[in-house]
Each structure stands twice: as C-alpha cells, then as structure tokens.
C-alpha cells in the first residue's frame, strides 16, 4: 500500500512539473542579439537542464514498476512529456550554441571592418579611394559579411 501511495504521489508531482517545463521550453525567448545576452540565456538553460535531469530518478522509478490499467494512460502521458521536454531542451541548447557562434562571427567581422576603417580612413579620405594594398582585406571582409548574412538568413528562414 505504501509503495502504491508513493507511486501515485510521484505521478501527481511529476506530471504538472513536466507540463510546466514543456510550456517553458516551448515559450523560451529567442536567442539574444549579443554575446552577453546569449551567455545569460545559456546559463539559465543549463540550470533548467540540471533540474530536468534531476527528475530522471522519478521517471526511472515509474518505468521500473508494474502498473494497473488505470495508471497506464497517465504514465503514457508522463513518458511522452518527458521525452518531449528532453527533445525541446536539446533543441534549445543547439539553438543557443548556434546563435552564440553566429554572433561571435558577426562581431569578428564587424570589429575587422571597424579596425580597417580606423587604419585607412585618413588615406581613403585623402585619395578618395581604397589603397590597392587594402583591396584583399576589403574583399575578405566582404566575404565574411556575406557568410554571416547567409547564416542569418538561414536562421531567420528556419523560424
């Protein structure tokens, strides 16, 4: 009887928690526009993942027990939500990592452009053109910008 009561309490506890976790993951804000924001989002997601993985013993204990017909439907929902929460968590982790990489690439390109402008601004103004020795640098920055723009367009199209 105690074993049955513990199982029922575990099911009554875990299902609402999973419903809320799934809702939170589905409604998570989009990755931020800068490294600092994404870093905060990654830290929050990591903390949420620790909480999610902390529920594994409860799920495992429910899997390892035989159940009556009246509990099968509830357990089926619990396991389905558990799987969905883990999938959403993995997708969120991948999305944040991708956003972080994209932002870092963009910032490198931007900083390169700003450095180039600072180093050549006077000569460009004086001659009203880009020095020939700087053409490869400009071409490289244009290529990096194109790659960043393409990545952003692909990410935007995915949403």
MARNU-772607 format. One record per residue (C-alpha): x, y, z; residue number from 1. Coordinates in pm, 1 decimal. Each point is the difference from the previous one (the first is absolute). Last residue first. Example, Ala and Ser with C-alpha at 12.3 -4.5 7.8 and 13.67 -1.06 7.14 Angstrom:
BEGIN
+----------+----------+----------+-----+
|        u |        v |        w |   k |
+----------+----------+----------+-----+
|   1367.0 |   -106.0 |    714.0 |   2 |
|   -137.0 |   -344.0 |     66.0 |   1 |
+----------+----------+----------+-----+
end
This chain:
BEGIN
+----------+----------+----------+-----+
|        u |        v |        w |   k |
+----------+----------+----------+-----+
|   1184.6 |   3032.6 |  -3768.3 | 159 |
|    227.1 |   -197.6 |   -234.2 | 158 |
|     -3.0 |    285.8 |   -256.5 | 157 |
|    148.9 |    234.6 |    261.0 | 156 |
|    278.6 |   -246.0 |     73.6 | 155 |
|     76.8 |    -41.5 |   -371.5 | 154 |
|     -5.3 |    378.4 |    -51.9 | 153 |
|    235.0 |     48.0 |    296.2 | 152 |
|    239.2 |   -261.9 |   -136.2 | 151 |
|     -8.7 |    164.5 |   -344.7 | 150 |
|     70.5 |    342.4 |    154.6 | 149 |
|    295.4 |   -140.3 |    195.8 | 148 |
|    142.2 |   -163.8 |   -315.1 | 147 |
|    -49.5 |    321.8 |   -200.0 | 146 |
|    167.5 |    205.6 |    274.6 | 145 |
|    295.4 |   -238.2 |      3.3 | 144 |
|     26.8 |     32.7 |   -379.9 | 143 |
|    -17.0 |    380.7 |     20.7 | 142 |
|    266.3 |     -0.7 |    270.7 | 141 |
|    227.1 |   -215.0 |   -217.4 | 140 |
|    -56.4 |    228.1 |   -301.1 | 139 |
|     80.6 |    306.8 |    212.6 | 138 |
|    322.2 |   -159.7 |    124.1 | 137 |
|     95.8 |   -103.5 |   -354.3 | 136 |
|    -63.1 |    360.4 |   -119.7 | 135 |
|    213.3 |    158.2 |    274.8 | 134 |
|    331.1 |      1.5 |   -189.8 | 133 |
|   -178.0 |    174.5 |   -286.3 | 132 |
|    -89.2 |    293.2 |    226.7 | 131 |
|   -376.3 |     61.2 |     17.3 | 130 |
|   -110.0 |    316.5 |   -172.2 | 129 |
|    -63.2 |    372.1 |     57.7 | 128 |
|    375.2 |     49.9 |     30.2 | 127 |
|     -4.3 |    210.0 |    318.4 | 126 |
|   -322.2 |   -143.6 |    138.9 | 125 |
|    113.8 |   -358.1 |    -62.2 | 124 |
|    345.5 |     75.6 |    140.6 | 123 |
|   -145.1 |    148.9 |    319.7 | 122 |
|   -247.2 |   -281.5 |     47.8 | 121 |
|    253.3 |   -278.2 |    -53.2 | 120 |
|     83.2 |   -121.4 |    351.0 | 119 |
|   -330.4 |     94.9 |    164.9 | 118 |
|   -197.7 |   -142.0 |   -291.5 | 117 |
|    192.8 |   -325.6 |     13.5 | 116 |
|    -48.2 |    -29.9 |    376.2 | 115 |
|   -374.0 |     64.4 |    -34.4 | 114 |
|    -29.7 |   -255.1 |   -279.3 | 113 |
|    188.9 |   -259.7 |    201.8 | 112 |
|   -214.6 |     73.0 |    306.6 | 111 |
|   -313.8 |    -55.5 |   -207.2 | 110 |
|    131.4 |   -326.8 |   -140.4 | 109 |
|    101.7 |   -125.0 |    343.6 | 108 |
|   -337.3 |    112.9 |    142.3 | 107 |
|   -186.4 |   -188.1 |   -273.7 | 106 |
|    193.8 |   -319.5 |     61.0 | 105 |
|    -59.2 |     28.3 |    376.4 | 104 |
|   -371.6 |     61.8 |    -56.3 | 103 |
|    -26.5 |   -303.5 |   -226.9 | 102 |
|    184.7 |   -223.5 |    244.7 | 101 |
|   -221.9 |    111.6 |    289.7 | 100 |
|   -313.4 |    -44.3 |   -208.4 |  99 |
|    106.6 |   -353.8 |    -92.7 |  98 |
|     71.7 |    -87.4 |    362.7 |  97 |
|   -336.5 |    146.6 |    104.5 |  96 |
|   -183.5 |   -195.9 |   -266.8 |  95 |
|    179.0 |   -325.7 |     85.5 |  94 |
|    -83.9 |     37.0 |    370.2 |  93 |
|   -360.4 |     87.0 |    -81.4 |  92 |
|    -34.0 |   -302.6 |   -227.2 |  91 |
|    144.1 |   -225.6 |    272.9 |  90 |
|   -242.7 |    141.9 |    255.6 |  89 |
|   -290.3 |    -42.1 |   -239.5 |  88 |
|     92.2 |   -364.4 |    -53.7 |  87 |
|     38.3 |    -59.7 |    375.1 |  86 |
|   -333.4 |    167.1 |     70.1 |  85 |
|   -165.5 |   -208.7 |   -274.1 |  84 |
|    136.5 |   -325.8 |    141.6 |  83 |
|   -124.4 |     86.4 |    348.1 |  82 |
|   -334.8 |    111.0 |   -143.6 |  81 |
|    -42.8 |   -336.1 |   -173.3 |  80 |
|    110.3 |   -186.3 |    314.3 |  79 |
|   -247.3 |    190.1 |    218.4 |  78 |
|   -282.9 |    -41.6 |   -252.5 |  77 |
|     56.9 |   -375.3 |    -17.3 |  76 |
|     16.5 |     -9.8 |    377.6 |  75 |
|   -339.8 |    169.9 |     21.9 |  74 |
|   -149.7 |   -239.7 |   -253.1 |  73 |
|    147.5 |   -307.4 |    167.5 |  72 |
|   -115.5 |     94.9 |    349.9 |  71 |
|   -357.6 |   -136.9 |    -13.7 |  70 |
|    120.3 |   -321.9 |   -165.8 |  69 |
|    218.4 |    -83.5 |    296.9 |  68 |
|    368.8 |     56.8 |     14.7 |  67 |
|    319.1 |   -200.0 |     20.5 |  66 |
|    291.3 |    206.2 |    115.6 |  65 |
|    332.4 |     66.5 |   -168.4 |  64 |
|   -121.6 |    283.1 |   -221.8 |  63 |
|   -134.9 |    197.4 |    297.4 |  62 |
|    330.5 |    -34.1 |    184.8 |  61 |
|    184.9 |    114.5 |   -310.9 |  60 |
|   -219.0 |    309.7 |    -30.7 |  59 |
|     59.6 |     92.8 |    364.7 |  58 |
|    373.2 |    -69.8 |    -30.5 |  57 |
|     16.6 |    216.6 |   -316.1 |  56 |
|   -154.3 |    305.9 |    168.1 |  55 |
|    342.0 |    149.9 |     74.3 |  54 |
|     64.9 |     -5.1 |   -373.7 |  53 |
|   -269.4 |    263.1 |    -40.6 |  52 |
|    134.2 |    211.2 |    286.0 |  51 |
|    354.2 |    -15.8 |   -141.7 |  50 |
|   -145.1 |     91.6 |   -339.4 |  49 |
|   -170.0 |    306.0 |    151.4 |  48 |
|    334.1 |    114.2 |    143.4 |  47 |
|    164.8 |    -52.2 |   -339.4 |  46 |
|   -282.1 |    194.4 |   -166.4 |  45 |
|     52.2 |    290.8 |    238.8 |  44 |
|    375.2 |      1.6 |    -67.2 |  43 |
|    -59.1 |    -19.7 |   -375.8 |  42 |
|   -246.0 |    291.5 |     19.0 |  41 |
|    251.0 |    209.0 |    195.4 |  40 |
|    267.7 |    -81.0 |   -259.2 |  39 |
|   -244.4 |     87.3 |   -278.5 |  38 |
|    -56.5 |    341.9 |    155.3 |  37 |
|    373.0 |     67.6 |     44.0 |  36 |
|     89.9 |   -115.5 |   -350.4 |  35 |
|   -249.8 |    227.6 |   -171.5 |  34 |
|   -338.8 |     -2.9 |   -171.8 |  33 |
|   -172.0 |   -241.2 |    234.6 |  32 |
|   -116.2 |   -350.1 |    -81.1 |  31 |
|   -376.3 |    -15.9 |    -35.3 |  30 |
|   -197.4 |    -10.9 |    321.3 |  29 |
|   -108.0 |   -336.0 |    132.1 |  28 |
|   -368.5 |    -68.6 |    -65.8 |  27 |
|     34.3 |   -365.6 |    -98.9 |  26 |
|    252.4 |    -61.3 |    276.3 |  25 |
|   -218.3 |    164.5 |    264.2 |  24 |
|   -309.6 |   -193.5 |   -114.5 |  23 |
|    190.6 |   -329.5 |      8.4 |  22 |
|    131.8 |     78.1 |    347.7 |  21 |
|   -350.9 |     92.9 |    120.2 |  20 |
|   -154.6 |   -323.2 |   -130.5 |  19 |
|    296.0 |   -196.6 |    137.7 |  18 |
|    -49.1 |    145.2 |    349.9 |  17 |
|   -373.9 |    -65.2 |    -18.4 |  16 |
|     72.3 |   -366.0 |    -88.1 |  15 |
|    282.7 |    -55.0 |    250.0 |  14 |
|   -180.6 |     64.2 |    327.5 |  13 |
|   -323.1 |   -195.7 |    -52.8 |  12 |
|    203.3 |   -285.7 |   -149.5 |  11 |
|    239.6 |     -1.9 |    295.4 |  10 |
|   -289.7 |     20.7 |    245.1 |   9 |
|   -170.0 |   -294.9 |   -175.4 |   8 |
|    323.7 |   -199.4 |     11.8 |   7 |
|     52.3 |     77.7 |    367.6 |   6 |
|   -360.1 |   -101.9 |     76.6 |   5 |
|     43.6 |   -332.0 |   -184.8 |   4 |
|    321.6 |    -79.4 |    189.5 |   3 |
|   -171.1 |     86.8 |    326.1 |   2 |
|   -282.2 |   -244.8 |    -82.8 |   1 |
+----------+----------+----------+-----+
end
